[in-house]
Amino acid sequence: MTHQHFEIVARGINAEYDRLSRETENGLDRSHHMTGLRLTARSLADEFRTVNPRFDADRFLKACGCN
């Protein structure tokens, strides 16, 4: 995968995280979904690191908006 692929994935996660953070109803459900996105982003970062040793997990998580 290339840097551009990582950016696309991060933008998708960030958009969903941003949408959930602005949602005001069902706070408990929102919290669970946001936690799920954080865990997914961290899991993807671990996998991406195995594919590309130069992958910057901290930078990816920050781009996802849920570090």
TORDREN-562576 format. One record per residue: residue number from 1; residue in one letter; x, z, y of N, C-alpha, C in turn. Coordinates in steps of 0.02 Angstrom, whole numbers. Last residue first. Layout:
<recs>
<rec><num>NUM</num><residuo>a</residuo><n_east>X</n_east><n_up>Z</n_up><n_north>Y</n_north><ca_east>X</ca_east><ca_up>Z</ca_up><ca_north>Y</ca_north><c_east>X</c_east><c_up>Z</c_up><c_north>Y</c_north></rec>
...
</recs>
This chain:
<recs>
<rec><num>67</num><residuo>n</residuo><n_east>-347</n_east><n_up>894</n_up><n_north>477</n_north><ca_east>-288</ca_east><ca_up>929</ca_up><ca_north>452</ca_north><c_east>-293</c_east><c_up>1003</c_up><c_north>461</c_north></rec>
<rec><num>66</num><residuo>c</residuo><n_east>-439</n_east><n_up>794</n_up><n_north>507</n_north><ca_east>-460</ca_east><ca_up>854</ca_up><ca_north>470</ca_north><c_east>-400</c_east><c_up>890</c_up><c_north>440</c_north></rec>
<rec><num>65</num><residuo>g</residuo><n_east>-409</n_east><n_up>673</n_up><n_north>557</n_north><ca_east>-445</ca_east><ca_up>719</ca_up><ca_north>601</ca_north><c_east>-465</c_east><c_up>784</c_up><c_north>566</c_north></rec>
<rec><num>64</num><residuo>c</residuo><n_east>-333</n_east><n_up>575</n_up><n_north>504</n_north><ca_east>-399</ca_east><ca_up>585</ca_up><ca_north>474</ca_north><c_east>-442</c_east><c_up>632</c_up><c_north>516</c_north></rec>
<rec><num>63</num><residuo>a</residuo><n_east>-217</n_east><n_up>594</n_up><n_north>575</n_north><ca_east>-257</ca_east><ca_up>534</ca_up><ca_north>590</ca_north><c_east>-327</c_east><c_up>539</c_up><c_north>560</c_north></rec>
<rec><num>62</num><residuo>k</residuo><n_east>-174</n_east><n_up>710</n_up><n_north>509</n_north><ca_east>-191</ca_east><ca_up>713</ca_up><ca_north>580</ca_north><c_east>-234</c_east><c_up>653</c_up><c_north>600</c_north></rec>
<rec><num>61</num><residuo>l</residuo><n_east>-148</n_east><n_up>656</n_up><n_north>384</n_north><ca_east>-200</ca_east><ca_up>707</ca_up><ca_north>391</ca_north><c_east>-221</c_east><c_up>714</c_up><c_north>464</c_north></rec>
<rec><num>60</num><residuo>f</residuo><n_east>-41</n_east><n_up>568</n_up><n_north>418</n_north><ca_east>-104</ca_east><ca_up>542</ca_up><ca_north>390</ca_north><c_east>-160</c_east><c_up>592</c_up><c_north>400</c_north></rec>
<rec><num>59</num><residuo>r</residuo><n_east>56</n_east><n_up>660</n_up><n_north>459</n_north><ca_east>31</ca_east><ca_up>609</ca_up><ca_north>507</ca_north><c_east>-36</c_east><c_up>580</c_up><c_north>483</c_north></rec>
<rec><num>58</num><residuo>d</residuo><n_east>76</n_east><n_up>728</n_up><n_north>339</n_north><ca_east>53</ca_east><ca_up>764</ca_up><ca_north>399</ca_north><c_east>23</c_east><c_up>715</c_up><c_north>450</c_north></rec>
<rec><num>57</num><residuo>a</residuo><n_east>125</n_east><n_up>626</n_up><n_north>254</n_north><ca_east>61</ca_east><ca_up>658</ca_up><ca_north>240</ca_north><c_east>34</c_east><c_up>694</c_up><c_north>302</c_north></rec>
<rec><num>56</num><residuo>d</residuo><n_east>201</n_east><n_up>484</n_up><n_north>266</n_north><ca_east>200</ca_east><ca_up>546</ca_up><ca_north>305</ca_north><c_east>131</c_east><c_up>578</c_up><c_north>299</c_north></rec>
<rec><num>55</num><residuo>f</residuo><n_east>291</n_east><n_up>396</n_up><n_north>143</n_north><ca_east>226</ca_east><ca_up>413</ca_up><ca_north>171</ca_north><c_east>228</c_east><c_up>481</c_up><c_north>205</c_north></rec>
<rec><num>54</num><residuo>r</residuo><n_east>402</n_east><n_up>365</n_up><n_north>76</n_north><ca_east>410</ca_east><ca_up>374</ca_up><ca_north>149</ca_north><c_east>344</c_east><c_up>391</c_up><c_north>183</c_north></rec>
<rec><num>53</num><residuo>p</residuo><n_east>361</n_east><n_up>342</n_up><n_north>-55</n_north><ca_east>399</ca_east><ca_up>403</ca_up><ca_north>-40</ca_north><c_east>409</c_east><c_up>416</c_up><c_north>35</c_north></rec>
<rec><num>52</num><residuo>n</residuo><n_east>214</n_east><n_up>286</n_up><n_north>-104</n_north><ca_east>262</ca_east><ca_up>270</ca_up><ca_north>-52</ca_north><c_east>299</c_east><c_up>334</c_up><c_north>-32</c_north></rec>
<rec><num>51</num><residuo>v</residuo><n_east>146</n_east><n_up>340</n_up><n_north>-211</n_north><ca_east>151</ca_east><ca_up>267</ca_up><ca_north>-206</ca_north><c_east>206</c_east><c_up>247</c_up><c_north>-157</c_north></rec>
<rec><num>50</num><residuo>t</residuo><n_east>150</n_east><n_up>474</n_up><n_north>-187</n_north><ca_east>180</ca_east><ca_up>450</ca_up><ca_north>-250</ca_north><c_east>189</c_east><c_up>374</c_up><c_north>-248</c_north></rec>
<rec><num>49</num><residuo>r</residuo><n_east>83</n_east><n_up>480</n_up><n_north>-67</n_north><ca_east>154</ca_east><ca_up>500</ca_up><ca_north>-68</ca_north><c_east>188</c_east><c_up>476</c_up><c_north>-132</c_north></rec>
<rec><num>48</num><residuo>f</residuo><n_east>-45</n_east><n_up>451</n_up><n_north>-105</n_north><ca_east>-8</ca_east><ca_up>402</ca_up><ca_north>-65</ca_north><c_east>67</c_east><c_up>417</c_up><c_north>-65</c_north></rec>
<rec><num>47</num><residuo>e</residuo><n_east>-79</n_east><n_up>571</n_up><n_north>-170</n_north><ca_east>-74</ca_east><ca_up>509</ca_up><ca_north>-208</ca_north><c_east>-33</c_east><c_up>457</c_up><c_north>-170</c_north></rec>
<rec><num>46</num><residuo>d</residuo><n_east>-79</n_east><n_up>659</n_up><n_north>-60</n_north><ca_east>-35</ca_east><ca_up>672</ca_up><ca_north>-118</ca_north><c_east>-25</c_east><c_up>608</c_up><c_north>-159</c_north></rec>
<rec><num>45</num><residuo>a</residuo><n_east>-179</n_east><n_up>599</n_up><n_north>17</n_north><ca_east>-111</ca_east><ca_up>605</ca_up><ca_north>43</ca_north><c_east>-61</c_east><c_up>617</c_up><c_north>-13</c_north></rec>
<rec><num>44</num><residuo>l</residuo><n_east>-290</n_east><n_up>619</n_up><n_north>-65</n_north><ca_east>-266</ca_east><ca_up>551</ca_up><ca_north>-53</ca_north><c_east>-194</c_east><c_up>553</c_up><c_north>-27</c_north></rec>
<rec><num>43</num><residuo>s</residuo><n_east>-299</n_east><n_up>758</n_up><n_north>-52</n_north><ca_east>-288</ca_east><ca_up>728</ca_up><ca_north>-118</ca_north><c_east>-261</c_east><c_up>657</c_up><c_north>-111</c_north></rec>
<rec><num>42</num><residuo>r</residuo><n_east>-327</n_east><n_up>769</n_up><n_north>84</n_north><ca_east>-265</ca_east><ca_up>799</ca_up><ca_north>57</ca_north><c_east>-248</c_east><c_up>770</c_up><c_north>-12</c_north></rec>
<rec><num>41</num><residuo>a</residuo><n_east>-451</n_east><n_up>703</n_up><n_north>89</n_north><ca_east>-394</ca_east><ca_up>678</ca_up><ca_north>129</ca_north><c_east>-328</c_east><c_up>706</c_up><c_north>101</c_north></rec>
<rec><num>40</num><residuo>t</residuo><n_east>-527</n_east><n_up>787</n_up><n_north>6</n_north><ca_east>-516</ca_east><ca_up>717</ca_up><ca_north>-12</ca_north><c_east>-455</c_east><c_up>689</c_up><c_north>25</c_north></rec>
<rec><num>39</num><residuo>l</residuo><n_east>-526</n_east><n_up>904</n_up><n_north>82</n_north><ca_east>-496</ca_east><ca_up>904</ca_up><ca_north>15</ca_north><c_east>-481</c_east><c_up>833</c_up><c_north>-8</c_north></rec>
<rec><num>38</num><residuo>r</residuo><n_east>-596</n_east><n_up>857</n_up><n_north>195</n_north><ca_east>-528</ca_east><ca_up>884</ca_up><ca_north>202</ca_north><c_east>-492</c_east><c_up>882</c_up><c_north>134</c_north></rec>
<rec><num>37</num><residuo>l</residuo><n_east>-719</n_east><n_up>824</n_up><n_north>137</n_north><ca_east>-678</ca_east><ca_up>772</ca_up><ca_north>169</ca_north><c_east>-605</c_east><c_up>795</c_up><c_north>176</c_north></rec>
<rec><num>36</num><residuo>g</residuo><n_east>-763</n_east><n_up>950</n_up><n_north>95</n_north><ca_east>-751</ca_east><ca_up>897</ca_up><ca_north>47</ca_north><c_east>-707</c_east><c_up>842</c_up><c_north>74</c_north></rec>
<rec><num>35</num><residuo>t</residuo><n_east>-780</n_east><n_up>1010</n_up><n_north>219</n_north><ca_east>-729</ca_east><ca_up>1037</ca_up><ca_north>173</ca_north><c_east>-712</c_east><c_up>985</c_up><c_north>120</c_north></rec>
<rec><num>34</num><residuo>m</residuo><n_east>-886</n_east><n_up>933</n_up><n_north>263</n_north><ca_east>-823</ca_east><ca_up>931</ca_up><ca_north>300</ca_north><c_east>-766</c_east><c_up>958</c_up><c_north>257</c_north></rec>
<rec><num>33</num><residuo>h</residuo><n_east>-984</n_east><n_up>970</n_up><n_north>170</n_north><ca_east>-961</ca_east><ca_up>900</ca_up><ca_north>173</ca_north><c_east>-894</c_east><c_up>895</c_up><c_north>209</c_north></rec>
<rec><num>32</num><residuo>h</residuo><n_east>-998</n_east><n_up>1106</n_up><n_north>201</n_north><ca_east>-977</ca_east><ca_up>1085</ca_up><ca_north>135</ca_north><c_east>-950</c_east><c_up>1014</c_up><c_north>134</c_north></rec>
<rec><num>31</num><residuo>s</residuo><n_east>-1045</n_east><n_up>1096</n_up><n_north>334</n_north><ca_east>-982</ca_east><ca_up>1130</ca_up><ca_north>319</ca_north><c_east>-955</c_east><c_up>1110</c_up><c_north>251</c_north></rec>
<rec><num>30</num><residuo>r</residuo><n_east>-1167</n_east><n_up>1033</n_up><n_north>313</n_north><ca_east>-1115</ca_east><ca_up>1000</ca_up><ca_north>353</ca_north><c_east>-1047</c_east><c_up>1030</c_up><c_north>337</c_north></rec>
<rec><num>29</num><residuo>d</residuo><n_east>-1237</n_east><n_up>1131</n_up><n_north>245</n_north><ca_east>-1223</ca_east><ca_up>1068</ca_up><ca_north>212</ca_north><c_east>-1166</c_east><c_up>1032</c_up><c_north>248</c_north></rec>
<rec><num>28</num><residuo>l</residuo><n_east>-1241</n_east><n_up>1227</n_up><n_north>349</n_north><ca_east>-1209</ca_east><ca_up>1243</ca_up><ca_north>285</ca_north><c_east>-1190</c_east><c_up>1178</c_up><c_north>248</c_north></rec>
<rec><num>27</num><residuo>g</residuo><n_east>-1312</n_east><n_up>1163</n_up><n_north>454</n_north><ca_east>-1243</ca_east><ca_up>1184</ca_up><ca_north>462</ca_north><c_east>-1207</c_east><c_up>1197</c_up><c_north>397</c_north></rec>
<rec><num>26</num><residuo>n</residuo><n_east>-1429</n_east><n_up>1080</n_up><n_north>481</n_north><ca_east>-1403</ca_east><ca_up>1094</ca_up><ca_north>414</ca_north><c_east>-1329</c_east><c_up>1113</c_up><c_north>416</c_north></rec>
<rec><num>25</num><residuo>e</residuo><n_east>-1388</n_east><n_up>997</n_up><n_north>636</n_north><ca_east>-1435</ca_east><ca_up>1024</ca_up><ca_north>587</ca_north><c_east>-1399</c_east><c_up>1036</c_up><c_north>520</c_north></rec>
<rec><num>24</num><residuo>t</residuo><n_east>-1289</n_east><n_up>936</n_up><n_north>711</n_north><ca_east>-1308</ca_east><ca_up>1005</ca_up><ca_north>727</ca_north><c_east>-1354</c_east><c_up>1037</c_up><c_north>676</c_north></rec>
<rec><num>23</num><residuo>e</residuo><n_east>-1144</n_east><n_up>835</n_up><n_north>708</n_north><ca_east>-1210</ca_east><ca_up>849</ca_up><ca_north>680</ca_north><c_east>-1228</c_east><c_up>923</c_up><c_north>692</c_north></rec>
<rec><num>22</num><residuo>r</residuo><n_east>-1015</n_east><n_up>821</n_up><n_north>741</n_north><ca_east>-1063</ca_east><ca_up>818</ca_up><ca_north>796</ca_north><c_east>-1134</c_east><c_up>834</c_up><c_north>772</c_north></rec>
<rec><num>21</num><residuo>s</residuo><n_east>-948</n_east><n_up>825</n_up><n_north>622</n_north><ca_east>-933</ca_east><ca_up>879</ca_up><ca_north>670</ca_north><c_east>-982</c_east><c_up>879</c_up><c_north>728</c_north></rec>
<rec><num>20</num><residuo>l</residuo><n_east>-991</n_east><n_up>708</n_up><n_north>560</n_north><ca_east>-1014</ca_east><ca_up>773</ca_up><ca_north>534</ca_north><c_east>-1003</c_east><c_up>829</c_up><c_north>585</c_north></rec>
<rec><num>19</num><residuo>r</residuo><n_east>-922</n_east><n_up>614</n_up><n_north>637</n_north><ca_east>-995</ca_east><ca_up>613</ca_up><ca_north>634</ca_north><c_east>-1022</c_east><c_up>680</c_up><c_north>611</c_north></rec>
<rec><num>18</num><residuo>d</residuo><n_east>-790</n_east><n_up>650</n_up><n_north>607</n_north><ca_east>-814</ca_east><ca_up>655</ca_up><ca_north>676</ca_north><c_east>-891</c_east><c_up>657</c_up><c_north>677</c_north></rec>
<rec><num>17</num><residuo>y</residuo><n_east>-787</n_east><n_up>619</n_up><n_north>472</n_north><ca_east>-774</ca_east><ca_up>688</ca_up><ca_north>493</ca_north><c_east>-801</c_east><c_up>699</c_up><c_north>563</c_north></rec>
<rec><num>16</num><residuo>e</residuo><n_east>-807</n_east><n_up>481</n_up><n_north>479</n_north><ca_east>-857</ca_east><ca_up>523</ca_up><ca_north>445</ca_north><c_east>-849</c_east><c_up>596</c_up><c_north>465</c_north></rec>
<rec><num>15</num><residuo>a</residuo><n_east>-693</n_east><n_up>443</n_up><n_north>549</n_north><ca_east>-759</ca_east><ca_up>426</ca_up><ca_north>575</ca_north><c_east>-813</c_east><c_up>470</c_up><c_north>543</c_north></rec>
<rec><num>14</num><residuo>n</residuo><n_east>-590</n_east><n_up>488</n_up><n_north>465</n_north><ca_east>-598</ca_east><ca_up>516</ca_up><ca_north>532</ca_north><c_east>-667</c_east><c_up>503</c_up><c_north>560</c_north></rec>
<rec><num>13</num><residuo>i</residuo><n_east>-606</n_east><n_up>405</n_up><n_north>355</n_north><ca_east>-615</ca_east><ca_up>477</ca_up><ca_north>347</ca_north><c_east>-628</c_east><c_up>509</c_up><c_north>415</c_north></rec>
<rec><num>12</num><residuo>g</residuo><n_east>-576</n_east><n_up>282</n_up><n_north>417</n_north><ca_east>-640</ca_east><ca_up>293</ca_up><ca_north>384</ca_north><c_east>-655</c_east><c_up>367</c_up><c_north>376</c_north></rec>
<rec><num>11</num><residuo>r</residuo><n_east>-445</n_east><n_up>303</n_up><n_north>463</n_north><ca_east>-499</ca_east><ca_up>289</ca_up><ca_north>512</ca_north><c_east>-568</c_east><c_up>302</c_up><c_north>480</c_north></rec>
<rec><num>10</num><residuo>a</residuo><n_east>-378</n_east><n_up>318</n_up><n_north>340</n_north><ca_east>-381</ca_east><ca_up>374</ca_up><ca_north>387</ca_north><c_east>-437</c_east><c_up>364</c_up><c_north>438</c_north></rec>
<rec><num>9</num><residuo>v</residuo><n_east>-392</n_east><n_up>187</n_up><n_north>288</n_north><ca_east>-421</ca_east><ca_up>244</ca_up><ca_north>252</ca_north><c_east>-429</c_east><c_up>303</c_up><c_north>300</c_north></rec>
<rec><num>8</num><residuo>i</residuo><n_east>-318</n_east><n_up>117</n_up><n_north>386</n_north><ca_east>-389</ca_east><ca_up>101</ca_up><ca_north>373</ca_north><c_east>-424</c_east><c_up>159</c_up><c_north>338</c_north></rec>
<rec><num>7</num><residuo>e</residuo><n_east>-191</n_east><n_up>173</n_up><n_north>372</n_north><ca_east>-228</ca_east><ca_up>181</ca_up><ca_north>435</ca_north><c_east>-302</c_east><c_up>167</c_up><c_north>425</c_north></rec>
<rec><num>6</num><residuo>f</residuo><n_east>-155</n_east><n_up>128</n_up><n_north>246</n_north><ca_east>-162</ca_east><ca_up>200</ca_up><ca_north>257</ca_north><c_east>-202</c_east><c_up>213</c_up><c_north>321</c_north></rec>
<rec><num>5</num><residuo>h</residuo><n_east>-147</n_east><n_up>-9</n_up><n_north>273</n_north><ca_east>-197</ca_east><ca_up>17</ca_up><ca_north>225</ca_north><c_east>-209</c_east><c_up>91</c_up><c_north>236</c_north></rec>
<rec><num>4</num><residuo>q</residuo><n_east>-38</n_east><n_up>-11</n_up><n_north>361</n_north><ca_east>-104</ca_east><ca_up>-34</ca_up><ca_north>385</ca_north><c_east>-160</c_east><c_up>-9</c_up><c_north>337</c_north></rec>
<rec><num>3</num><residuo>h</residuo><n_east>67</n_east><n_up>25</n_up><n_north>280</n_north><ca_east>47</ca_east><ca_up>70</ca_up><ca_north>335</ca_north><c_east>-24</c_east><c_up>53</c_up><c_north>359</c_north></rec>
<rec><num>2</num><residuo>t</residuo><n_east>18</n_east><n_up>-28</n_up><n_north>114</n_north><ca_east>56</ca_east><ca_up>-32</ca_up><ca_north>177</ca_north><c_east>30</c_east><c_up>19</c_up><c_north>227</c_north></rec>
<rec><num>1</num><residuo>m</residuo><n_east>42</n_east><n_up>0</n_up><n_north>-59</n_north><ca_east>0</ca_east><ca_up>0</ca_up><ca_north>0</ca_north><c_east>44</c_east><c_up>0</c_up><c_north>62</c_north></rec>
</recs>
